[in-house]
Amino acid sequence: MNRPLDTATATLEFFVGLVLNERDQHAIDLPSAKAKVAQTFGFREWQSIETISQRCCSVLDPSTVRFTRTLETGLHNAWQLITDQKHLSDWMFETKLELKVGGTFEFPTWKGIIGRLEHLSCIRFTAEAGGYSQFEIKQEGVRRTTVTITDYLPEGMLVPDHLTQGSDVFGMNQHGGPGTHWAGLLAGWHMGSDSLEAYASKRETSGEYIPLVRLYDALLVARNRD
């Protein structure tokens, strides 16, 4: 079932309710409670966290998530943004790419082969360790293209050891168990999809990683308790 981290808005409202009902609060009003929740996660204001929660990924199944963004550019240019290694290096991270089915790709922390390639439609990066990240585009107008980024983790996959090293590591818990996403990974894809959207419009992107990790961690905990 296609279920958005749906509960993003409902979960935030639950946190606000907790603040409103805290015994040590004396007649705290709703705006103040919302501000306190936002600050707890590290966001400047409630509007920021509310807007971000509406752009969270959808959970298609326990191992698969999807981000959707709108690019203010035509289909052909959008295709270049997701298949050209220079563009990928600019908006995502340093990329080496052999653009053909079976061709190799290499990112800083993972590599593999191109498992699917449909011109002006879809490219799938199949990881050497299993799983894949797939980009699909669809033209919505002369200068508007929808992109969906689907990330699938193989059954039983655990957070790679190199990501859990260090005393300040946070957001690496797989609350749904092996083969499910962790907050740090989702925050990274969230920022990456925002970066692609901004890059297509030739504007600067904004966003802070740590507050996003905190938010996704709370949302994943809430989802996996249901």
Accessible surface in RSA format (square Angstrom, percent):
REM  Atomic radii and reference values for relative SASA: ProtOr
REM  Chains: A
REM  Algorithm: Lee & Richards
REM  Probe-radius: 1.40
REM  Slices: 20
REM RES _ NUM      All-atoms   Total-Side   Main-Chain    Non-polar    All polar
REM                ABS   REL    ABS   REL    ABS   REL    ABS   REL    ABS   REL
RES MET A   1   180.83  93.6 123.03  81.4  57.80 137.6  96.70  82.2  84.14 111.5
RES ASN A   2    97.42  67.2  72.90  70.5  24.52  59.0  29.94  72.1  67.48  65.2
RES ARG A   3    49.40  20.7  48.31  24.6   1.09   2.6  11.94  16.3  37.46  22.7
RES PRO A   4    68.39  49.8  68.39  62.3   0.00   0.0  68.39  56.5   0.00   0.0
RES LEU A   5     2.70   1.5   0.00   0.0   2.70   6.8   0.02   0.0   2.69   7.2
RES ASP A   6    58.59  41.0  36.77  36.6  21.82  51.6  15.54  36.6  43.05  42.9
RES THR A   7    21.23  15.1  20.61  20.9   0.62   1.5  20.92  28.1   0.31   0.5
RES ALA A   8     4.45   4.1   4.45   6.9   0.00   0.0   4.45   6.3   0.00   0.0
RES THR A   9    57.48  40.9  56.70  57.5   0.78   1.9  43.65  58.6  13.84  20.9
RES ALA A  10    60.30  55.4  51.82  80.0   8.48  19.3  53.92  75.9   6.38  16.9
RES THR A  11    11.43   8.1   7.37   7.5   4.07   9.7   6.43   8.6   5.01   7.6
RES LEU A  12     1.59   0.9   1.59   1.1   0.00   0.0   1.59   1.1   0.00   0.0
RES GLU A  13   103.14  59.2  94.41  71.4   8.73  20.8  32.25  62.4  70.90  57.9
RES PHE A  14   123.13  61.6 113.21  70.1   9.92  25.8 121.90  73.9   1.23   3.5
RES PHE A  15    50.47  25.2  49.54  30.7   0.93   2.4  49.78  30.2   0.68   2.0
RES VAL A  16     6.40   4.2   6.40   5.8   0.00   0.0   6.40   5.6   0.00   0.0
RES GLY A  17    22.77  28.1   0.00   N/A  22.77  28.1  22.59  62.0   0.18   0.4
RES LEU A  18    90.74  50.5  87.35  62.5   3.39   8.5  87.37  61.4   3.38   9.1
RES VAL A  19    12.03   7.9  12.03  10.9   0.00   0.0  12.03  10.5   0.00   0.0
RES LEU A  20    68.21  38.0  47.87  34.2  20.35  51.1  47.87  33.6  20.35  54.8
RES ASN A  21   120.64  83.2  95.59  92.4  25.06  60.3  29.52  71.0  91.12  88.1
RES GLU A  22    64.70  37.1  52.83  40.0  11.87  28.3  30.00  58.0  34.70  28.3
RES ARG A  23   240.13 100.8 207.31 105.7  32.82  78.1  85.86 117.3 154.27  93.5
RES ASP A  24   105.27  73.7  84.84  84.4  20.43  48.3  45.44 106.9  59.83  59.7
RES GLN A  25    44.68  25.0  29.03  21.2  15.65  37.3   1.50   3.2  43.18  32.7
RES HIS A  26   164.20  89.7 138.22  96.1  25.98  66.5  97.60 100.6  66.60  77.5
RES ALA A  27   108.97 100.2  60.42  93.2  48.54 110.4  78.53 110.6  30.43  80.6
RES ILE A  28    39.94  22.7  20.60  15.3  19.34  46.6  27.16  19.6  12.79  34.7
RES ASP A  29    78.72  55.1  69.37  69.0   9.35  22.1  37.94  89.3  40.78  40.7
RES LEU A  30    87.20  48.6  82.52  59.0   4.68  11.8  82.52  58.0   4.68  12.6
RES PRO A  31    92.16  67.2  83.39  76.0   8.78  31.9  87.24  72.0   4.92  30.6
RES SER A  32    51.65  43.6  42.49  56.7   9.17  21.1  19.78  42.1  31.87  44.7
RES ALA A  33     0.00   0.0   0.00   0.0   0.00   0.0   0.00   0.0   0.00   0.0
RES LYS A  34    56.87  27.7  56.87  34.9   0.00   0.0  17.03  15.3  39.84  42.4
RES ALA A  35    35.54  32.7  35.38  54.6   0.16   0.4  35.49  50.0   0.05   0.1
RES LYS A  36    77.13  37.6  75.16  46.1   1.96   4.7  58.06  52.3  19.06  20.3
RES VAL A  37     4.81   3.2   3.44   3.1   1.36   3.3   4.81   4.2   0.00   0.0
RES ALA A  38     0.00   0.0   0.00   0.0   0.00   0.0   0.00   0.0   0.00   0.0
RES GLN A  39   114.69  64.1  96.22  70.3  18.47  44.0  31.97  68.0  82.72  62.7
RES THR A  40    98.04  69.7  72.25  73.2  25.80  61.5  67.31  90.4  30.73  46.5
RES PHE A  41    18.44   9.2  18.28  11.3   0.16   0.4  18.44  11.2   0.00   0.0
RES GLY A  42    31.31  38.6   0.00   N/A  31.31  38.6  16.39  45.0  14.92  33.4
RES PHE A  43    18.80   9.4  13.23   8.2   5.57  14.5  16.24   9.8   2.56   7.3
RES ARG A  44   202.04  84.8 174.52  89.0  27.52  65.5  76.67 104.8 125.37  76.0
RES GLU A  45    90.37  51.9  88.36  66.9   2.01   4.8  24.90  48.2  65.47  53.5
RES TRP A  46    32.40  13.0  29.91  14.5   2.49   5.8  29.46  15.7   2.94   4.8
RES GLN A  47   123.76  69.2 121.01  88.4   2.75   6.5  32.58  69.4  91.18  69.2
RES SER A  48    38.41  32.5  30.06  40.1   8.36  19.2  19.83  42.2  18.58  26.0
RES ILE A  49     0.00   0.0   0.00   0.0   0.00   0.0   0.00   0.0   0.00   0.0
RES GLU A  50    59.15  34.0  59.15  44.7   0.00   0.0   6.16  11.9  52.99  43.3
RES THR A  51    66.33  47.2  65.47  66.4   0.86   2.0  49.33  66.3  17.00  25.7
RES ILE A  52    34.27  19.5  34.27  25.5   0.00   0.0  34.27  24.7   0.00   0.0
RES SER A  53     5.89   5.0   0.32   0.4   5.57  12.8   0.00   0.0   5.89   8.2
RES GLN A  54   130.10  72.8  92.48  67.6  37.62  89.6  34.60  73.7  95.50  72.4
RES ARG A  55    73.75  31.0  68.87  35.1   4.88  11.6  30.81  42.1  42.93  26.0
RES CYS A  56    20.48  15.5   2.29   2.6  18.19  42.8   2.29   5.8  18.19  19.6
RES CYS A  57     0.36   0.3   0.00   0.0   0.36   0.9   0.07   0.2   0.30   0.3
RES SER A  58    28.02  23.7  27.65  36.9   0.37   0.9   2.32   4.9  25.71  36.0
RES VAL A  59     7.43   4.9   7.35   6.7   0.08   0.2   7.35   6.4   0.08   0.2
RES LEU A  60    34.21  19.1  28.16  20.1   6.06  15.2  28.21  19.8   6.00  16.2
RES ASP A  61    63.02  44.1  57.84  57.6   5.18  12.3  28.95  68.1  34.07  34.0
RES PRO A  62    97.10  70.8  87.17  79.5   9.93  36.1  90.70  74.9   6.40  39.8
RES SER A  63    22.03  18.6  21.88  29.2   0.15   0.4   4.81  10.2  17.23  24.1
RES THR A  64    10.55   7.5  10.55  10.7   0.00   0.0   6.76   9.1   3.78   5.7
RES VAL A  65     4.08   2.7   4.08   3.7   0.00   0.0   4.08   3.5   0.00   0.0
RES ARG A  66    72.65  30.5  70.59  36.0   2.06   4.9  10.11  13.8  62.54  37.9
RES PHE A  67     2.18   1.1   1.03   0.6   1.15   3.0   1.73   1.0   0.45   1.3
RES THR A  68    73.37  52.2  58.22  59.0  15.15  36.1  43.34  58.2  30.03  45.4
RES ARG A  69     9.42   4.0   5.47   2.8   3.95   9.4   5.35   7.3   4.07   2.5
RES THR A  70    48.30  34.4  44.76  45.4   3.54   8.4  16.76  22.5  31.53  47.7
RES LEU A  71     0.00   0.0   0.00   0.0   0.00   0.0   0.00   0.0   0.00   0.0
RES GLU A  72    72.29  41.5  69.63  52.7   2.66   6.3  39.46  76.3  32.83  26.8
RES THR A  73     4.21   3.0   4.21   4.3   0.00   0.0   0.24   0.3   3.98   6.0
RES GLY A  74    15.92  19.6   0.00   N/A  15.92  19.6  14.55  39.9   1.37   3.1
RES LEU A  75    30.32  16.9  27.31  19.5   3.01   7.6  27.31  19.2   3.01   8.1
RES HIS A  76   127.29  69.6 124.47  86.5   2.82   7.2  90.77  93.5  36.53  42.5
RES ASN A  77    60.14  41.5  55.29  53.4   4.85  11.7  23.12  55.6  37.02  35.8
RES ALA A  78     0.00   0.0   0.00   0.0   0.00   0.0   0.00   0.0   0.00   0.0
RES TRP A  79    10.59   4.2  10.59   5.1   0.00   0.0   4.33   2.3   6.26  10.2
RES GLN A  80    83.94  46.9  83.94  61.3   0.00   0.0  24.76  52.7  59.17  44.9
RES LEU A  81     4.89   2.7   4.89   3.5   0.00   0.0   4.89   3.4   0.00   0.0
RES ILE A  82     0.00   0.0   0.00   0.0   0.00   0.0   0.00   0.0   0.00   0.0
RES THR A  83     3.48   2.5   1.87   1.9   1.61   3.8   0.00   0.0   3.48   5.3
RES ASP A  84    48.78  34.2  43.09  42.9   5.69  13.5   8.21  19.3  40.58  40.5
RES GLN A  85    84.04  47.0  81.50  59.6   2.54   6.0  21.61  46.0  62.43  47.3
RES LYS A  86   136.78  66.7 131.27  80.5   5.50  13.1 108.05  97.3  28.72  30.6
RES HIS A  87    48.42  26.5  48.42  33.7   0.00   0.0  28.11  29.0  20.31  23.6
RES LEU A  88     0.00   0.0   0.00   0.0   0.00   0.0   0.00   0.0   0.00   0.0
RES SER A  89    30.96  26.2  14.12  18.8  16.84  38.8  11.74  25.0  19.22  26.9
RES ASP A  90    78.22  54.8  42.91  42.7  35.31  83.5  13.16  31.0  65.06  64.9
RES TRP A  91    10.24   4.1   0.28   0.1   9.96  23.4   3.14   1.7   7.11  11.5
RES MET A  92    33.53  17.4   5.38   3.6  28.14  67.0   7.76   6.6  25.77  34.1
RES PHE A  93    72.21  36.1  66.69  41.3   5.52  14.4  72.21  43.8   0.00   0.0
RES GLU A  94   119.29  68.5 112.31  85.0   6.97  16.6  49.07  94.9  70.21  57.3
RES THR A  95     4.39   3.1   0.00   0.0   4.39  10.5   0.20   0.3   4.19   6.3
RES LYS A  96   135.09  65.9 134.32  82.4   0.77   1.8  81.98  73.8  53.11  56.6
RES LEU A  97    30.36  16.9   2.66   1.9  27.70  69.6   4.48   3.1  25.88  69.6
RES GLU A  98    76.07  43.7  70.96  53.7   5.11  12.2  35.48  68.6  40.59  33.1
RES LEU A  99    84.72  47.2  56.22  40.2  28.50  71.6  56.26  39.5  28.46  76.6
RES LYS A 100   113.76  55.5 111.84  68.6   1.92   4.6  63.35  57.0  50.41  53.7
RES VAL A 101    96.88  63.8  75.50  68.3  21.38  51.5  75.50  65.6  21.38  58.0
RES GLY A 102    40.41  49.8   0.00   N/A  40.41  49.8  22.07  60.6  18.35  41.1
RES GLY A 103     0.54   0.7   0.00   N/A   0.54   0.7   0.54   1.5   0.00   0.0
RES THR A 104    81.16  57.7  80.33  81.4   0.84   2.0  56.61  76.0  24.55  37.1
RES PHE A 105     3.87   1.9   0.00   0.0   3.87  10.1   1.60   1.0   2.28   6.5
RES GLU A 106    81.60  46.8  79.55  60.2   2.05   4.9  11.83  22.9  69.78  57.0
RES PHE A 107     7.64   3.8   1.64   1.0   6.00  15.6   3.30   2.0   4.34  12.4
RES PRO A 108    90.23  65.8  45.69  41.6  44.54 161.9  58.77  48.5  31.46 195.5
RES THR A 109    85.99  61.2  60.47  61.3  25.52  60.8  49.23  66.1  36.76  55.6
RES TRP A 110    68.23  27.4  57.29  27.7  10.94  25.7  54.64  29.1  13.59  22.0
RES LYS A 111    99.80  48.7  98.09  60.2   1.72   4.1  41.33  37.2  58.47  62.3
RES GLY A 112     9.81  12.1   0.00   N/A   9.81  12.1   6.78  18.6   3.03   6.8
RES ILE A 113    81.97  46.6  81.89  61.0   0.08   0.2  81.89  59.0   0.08   0.2
RES ILE A 114     0.24   0.1   0.00   0.0   0.24   0.6   0.00   0.0   0.24   0.7
RES GLY A 115    36.33  44.8   0.00   N/A  36.33  44.8  10.78  29.6  25.54  57.2
RES ARG A 116    80.36  33.7  77.18  39.3   3.18   7.6  28.55  39.0  51.82  31.4
RES LEU A 117    48.85  27.2  26.55  19.0  22.30  56.1  26.55  18.6  22.30  60.0
RES GLU A 118    75.39  43.3  69.48  52.6   5.91  14.1  35.19  68.1  40.20  32.8
RES HIS A 119   134.57  73.5 110.40  76.7  24.17  61.8  83.72  86.3  50.85  59.2
RES LEU A 120    38.85  21.6  32.33  23.1   6.52  16.4  32.33  22.7   6.52  17.5
RES SER A 121    41.77  35.3  41.62  55.5   0.15   0.3  18.20  38.8  23.57  33.0
RES CYS A 122     0.44   0.3   0.44   0.5   0.00   0.0   0.44   1.1   0.00   0.0
RES ILE A 123     0.00   0.0   0.00   0.0   0.00   0.0   0.00   0.0   0.00   0.0
RES ARG A 124    61.05  25.6  61.05  31.1   0.00   0.0   2.23   3.0  58.82  35.6
RES PHE A 125     0.76   0.4   0.76   0.5   0.00   0.0   0.76   0.5   0.00   0.0
RES THR A 126    41.78  29.7  41.13  41.7   0.65   1.6  38.25  51.4   3.53   5.3
RES ALA A 127    16.72  15.4  10.96  16.9   5.76  13.1  10.96  15.4   5.76  15.3
RES GLU A 128   130.93  75.2  95.45  72.2  35.48  84.5  45.72  88.4  85.20  69.6
RES ALA A 129    86.52  79.5  51.73  79.8  34.78  79.1  64.71  91.1  21.81  57.8
RES GLY A 130    27.99  34.5   0.00   N/A  27.99  34.5  23.05  63.3   4.94  11.1
RES GLY A 131    10.41  12.8   0.00   N/A  10.41  12.8   2.55   7.0   7.86  17.6
RES TYR A 132    48.99  22.9  45.06  25.6   3.93  10.2  21.63  16.3  27.37  33.7
RES SER A 133     2.57   2.2   2.57   3.4   0.00   0.0   0.36   0.8   2.21   3.1
RES GLN A 134     9.92   5.5   9.89   7.2   0.02   0.1   0.00   0.0   9.92   7.5
RES PHE A 135     0.77   0.4   0.77   0.5   0.00   0.0   0.77   0.5   0.00   0.0
RES GLU A 136    51.14  29.4  49.90  37.8   1.24   3.0  11.58  22.4  39.56  32.3
RES ILE A 137    12.35   7.0   0.00   0.0  12.35  29.8   1.30   0.9  11.05  30.0
RES LYS A 138   143.06  69.8 139.15  85.4   3.91   9.3  85.90  77.3  57.16  60.9
RES GLN A 139    88.34  49.4  68.99  50.4  19.35  46.1  18.57  39.5  69.76  52.9
RES GLU A 140    92.33  53.0  56.45  42.7  35.88  85.4  19.58  37.9  72.74  59.4
RES GLY A 141    30.41  37.5   0.00   N/A  30.41  37.5  29.56  81.1   0.86   1.9
RES VAL A 142   134.72  88.6 120.15 108.8  14.58  35.1 121.12 105.2  13.60  36.9
RES ARG A 143   156.14  65.6 149.79  76.4   6.35  15.1  62.21  85.0  93.93  56.9
RES ARG A 144   117.99  49.5 117.99  60.1   0.00   0.0  24.28  33.2  93.70  56.8
RES THR A 145     0.00   0.0   0.00   0.0   0.00   0.0   0.00   0.0   0.00   0.0
RES THR A 146    29.11  20.7  28.09  28.5   1.02   2.4  19.13  25.7   9.98  15.1
RES VAL A 147     0.33   0.2   0.15   0.1   0.18   0.4   0.15   0.1   0.18   0.5
RES THR A 148    28.39  20.2  28.36  28.8   0.02   0.1  23.93  32.1   4.45   6.7
RES ILE A 149     1.89   1.1   1.59   1.2   0.30   0.7   1.59   1.1   0.30   0.8
RES THR A 150     3.93   2.8   3.93   4.0   0.00   0.0   3.83   5.1   0.11   0.2
RES ASP A 151     8.88   6.2   8.86   8.8   0.03   0.1   0.96   2.3   7.92   7.9
RES TYR A 152    73.41  34.3  71.96  40.9   1.45   3.8  39.74  29.9  33.67  41.5
RES LEU A 153    11.82   6.6  11.82   8.5   0.00   0.0  11.82   8.3   0.00   0.0
RES PRO A 154    28.08  20.5  27.90  25.4   0.18   0.7  28.08  23.2   0.00   0.0
RES GLU A 155   167.07  95.9 140.10 106.0  26.97  64.2  55.15 106.7 111.92  91.4
RES GLY A 156    41.92  51.7   0.00   N/A  41.92  51.7  25.42  69.8  16.50  37.0
RES MET A 157    43.88  22.7  34.31  22.7   9.57  22.8  43.66  37.1   0.21   0.3
RES LEU A 158   115.58  64.4 105.32  75.3  10.27  25.8 105.32  74.0  10.27  27.6
RES VAL A 159    16.01  10.5   6.78   6.1   9.23  22.2   6.78   5.9   9.23  25.0
RES PRO A 160    39.80  29.0  29.54  26.9  10.26  37.3  39.80  32.9   0.00   0.0
RES ASP A 161   114.24  80.0 108.25 107.7   5.99  14.2  29.92  70.4  84.32  84.1
RES HIS A 162    93.54  51.1  75.61  52.6  17.94  45.9  60.37  62.2  33.17  38.6
RES LEU A 163    60.50  33.7  52.46  37.5   8.04  20.2  55.52  39.0   4.98  13.4
RES THR A 164    62.67  44.6  45.19  45.8  17.48  41.7  30.34  40.8  32.32  48.9
RES GLN A 165   130.20  72.8 109.68  80.2  20.52  48.9  43.34  92.2  86.86  65.9
RES GLY A 166    60.14  74.2   0.00   N/A  60.14  74.2  37.30 102.4  22.84  51.1
RES SER A 167   116.77  98.7  70.70  94.4  46.07 106.1  57.48 122.4  59.29  83.1
RES ASP A 168   137.06  96.0 108.47 108.0  28.59  67.6  42.95 101.1  94.11  93.9
RES VAL A 169    57.55  37.9  26.07  23.6  31.47  75.8  32.37  28.1  25.18  68.3
RES PHE A 170    99.14  49.6  85.65  53.1  13.48  35.1  89.37  54.2   9.76  27.9
RES GLY A 171     1.78   2.2   0.00   N/A   1.78   2.2   0.30   0.8   1.48   3.3
RES MET A 172    40.31  20.9  30.35  20.1   9.96  23.7  30.47  25.9   9.84  13.0
RES ASN A 173    89.21  61.5  85.73  82.8   3.48   8.4  12.41  29.9  76.81  74.2
RES GLN A 174    31.90  17.8  12.23   8.9  19.67  46.8   6.67  14.2  25.22  19.1
RES HIS A 175    64.02  35.0  32.94  22.9  31.08  79.5  24.05  24.8  39.98  46.5
RES GLY A 176    34.49  42.5   0.00   N/A  34.49  42.5   8.40  23.1  26.09  58.4
RES GLY A 177    22.09  27.2   0.00   N/A  22.09  27.2  21.35  58.6   0.74   1.7
RES PRO A 178    83.97  61.2  67.57  61.6  16.40  59.6  67.57  55.8  16.40 101.9
RES GLY A 179     0.87   1.1   0.00   N/A   0.87   1.1   0.87   2.4   0.00   0.0
RES THR A 180    15.09  10.7  15.09  15.3   0.00   0.0  15.09  20.3   0.00   0.0
RES HIS A 181     6.95   3.8   2.95   2.1   4.00  10.2   2.26   2.3   4.69   5.5
RES TRP A 182     7.01   2.8   7.01   3.4   0.00   0.0   5.18   2.8   1.82   3.0
RES ALA A 183     0.00   0.0   0.00   0.0   0.00   0.0   0.00   0.0   0.00   0.0
RES GLY A 184     4.93   6.1   0.00   N/A   4.93   6.1   1.42   3.9   3.50   7.8
RES LEU A 185    42.83  23.9  37.87  27.1   4.95  12.4  42.66  30.0   0.16   0.4
RES LEU A 186     0.04   0.0   0.04   0.0   0.00   0.0   0.04   0.0   0.00   0.0
RES ALA A 187     0.00   0.0   0.00   0.0   0.00   0.0   0.00   0.0   0.00   0.0
RES GLY A 188    34.49  42.5   0.00   N/A  34.49  42.5  25.85  70.9   8.64  19.4
RES TRP A 189    22.06   8.9  19.81   9.6   2.25   5.3  17.15   9.1   4.91   8.0
RES HIS A 190     1.21   0.7   1.21   0.8   0.00   0.0   0.45   0.5   0.77   0.9
RES MET A 191    58.90  30.5  54.00  35.7   4.90  11.7  51.74  44.0   7.16   9.5
RES GLY A 192    13.32  16.4   0.00   N/A  13.32  16.4  12.75  35.0   0.57   1.3
RES SER A 193     0.04   0.0   0.04   0.1   0.00   0.0   0.04   0.1   0.00   0.0
RES ASP A 194    27.00  18.9  24.92  24.8   2.07   4.9   8.61  20.3  18.38  18.3
RES SER A 195    21.49  18.2  20.33  27.1   1.16   2.7   8.68  18.5  12.81  17.9
RES LEU A 196     0.25   0.1   0.25   0.2   0.00   0.0   0.25   0.2   0.00   0.0
RES GLU A 197    21.16  12.1  21.16  16.0   0.00   0.0   6.29  12.2  14.87  12.1
RES ALA A 198     1.50   1.4   1.50   2.3   0.00   0.0   1.50   2.1   0.00   0.0
RES TYR A 199    63.88  29.8  53.41  30.4  10.47  27.2  48.73  36.6  15.15  18.7
RES ALA A 200     7.04   6.5   0.00   0.0   7.04  16.0   1.32   1.9   5.72  15.1
RES SER A 201    40.30  34.1  14.47  19.3  25.83  59.5  18.55  39.5  21.75  30.5
RES LYS A 202   188.15  91.8 150.30  92.2  37.85  90.1 118.04 106.2  70.11  74.7
RES ARG A 203   129.88  54.5 111.74  57.0  18.14  43.2  61.38  83.9  68.51  41.5
RES GLU A 204   162.44  93.3 144.51 109.3  17.93  42.7  64.99 125.7  97.44  79.6
RES THR A 205    68.16  48.5  46.79  47.4  21.37  50.9  43.36  58.2  24.80  37.5
RES SER A 206   102.67  86.8  79.70 106.4  22.97  52.9  50.68 107.9  51.99  72.8
RES GLY A 207    44.97  55.5   0.00   N/A  44.97  55.5  20.78  57.0  24.19  54.2
RES GLU A 208    90.97  52.2  82.47  62.4   8.50  20.2  40.04  77.4  50.93  41.6
RES TYR A 209    86.86  40.6  81.69  46.5   5.17  13.4  69.10  51.9  17.75  21.9
RES ILE A 210    85.76  48.8  84.91  63.3   0.85   2.0  84.91  61.1   0.85   2.3
RES PRO A 211     8.45   6.2   8.45   7.7   0.00   0.0   8.45   7.0   0.00   0.0
RES LEU A 212     4.79   2.7   4.79   3.4   0.00   0.0   4.79   3.4   0.00   0.0
RES VAL A 213     0.97   0.6   0.97   0.9   0.00   0.0   0.97   0.8   0.00   0.0
RES ARG A 214    94.55  39.7  91.53  46.7   3.02   7.2  17.54  24.0  77.01  46.7
RES LEU A 215     0.06   0.0   0.06   0.0   0.00   0.0   0.06   0.0   0.00   0.0
RES TYR A 216     0.00   0.0   0.00   0.0   0.00   0.0   0.00   0.0   0.00   0.0
RES ASP A 217    19.62  13.7  19.62  19.5   0.00   0.0   1.10   2.6  18.51  18.5
RES ALA A 218    19.09  17.5  10.61  16.4   8.48  19.3  17.27  24.3   1.82   4.8
RES LEU A 219     0.00   0.0   0.00   0.0   0.00   0.0   0.00   0.0   0.00   0.0
RES LEU A 220    12.16   6.8  12.16   8.7   0.00   0.0  12.16   8.5   0.00   0.0
RES VAL A 221    36.37  23.9  34.58  31.3   1.78   4.3  35.92  31.2   0.45   1.2
RES ALA A 222    27.50  25.3  21.00  32.4   6.50  14.8  25.71  36.2   1.78   4.7
RES ARG A 223    42.01  17.6  37.37  19.0   4.64  11.1   1.65   2.2  40.37  24.5
RES ASN A 224    64.89  44.7  32.04  31.0  32.85  79.1  13.62  32.8  51.27  49.6
RES ARG A 225   195.35  82.0 159.86  81.5  35.49  84.5  59.95  81.9 135.40  82.1
RES ASP A 226   122.35  85.7  55.70  55.4  66.65 157.6  54.74 128.8  67.61  67.4
END  Absolute sums over single chains surface
CHAIN  1 A    11992.0       9650.5       2341.5       6425.3       5566.8
END  Absolute sums over all chains
TOTAL         11992.0       9650.5       2341.5       6425.3       5566.8
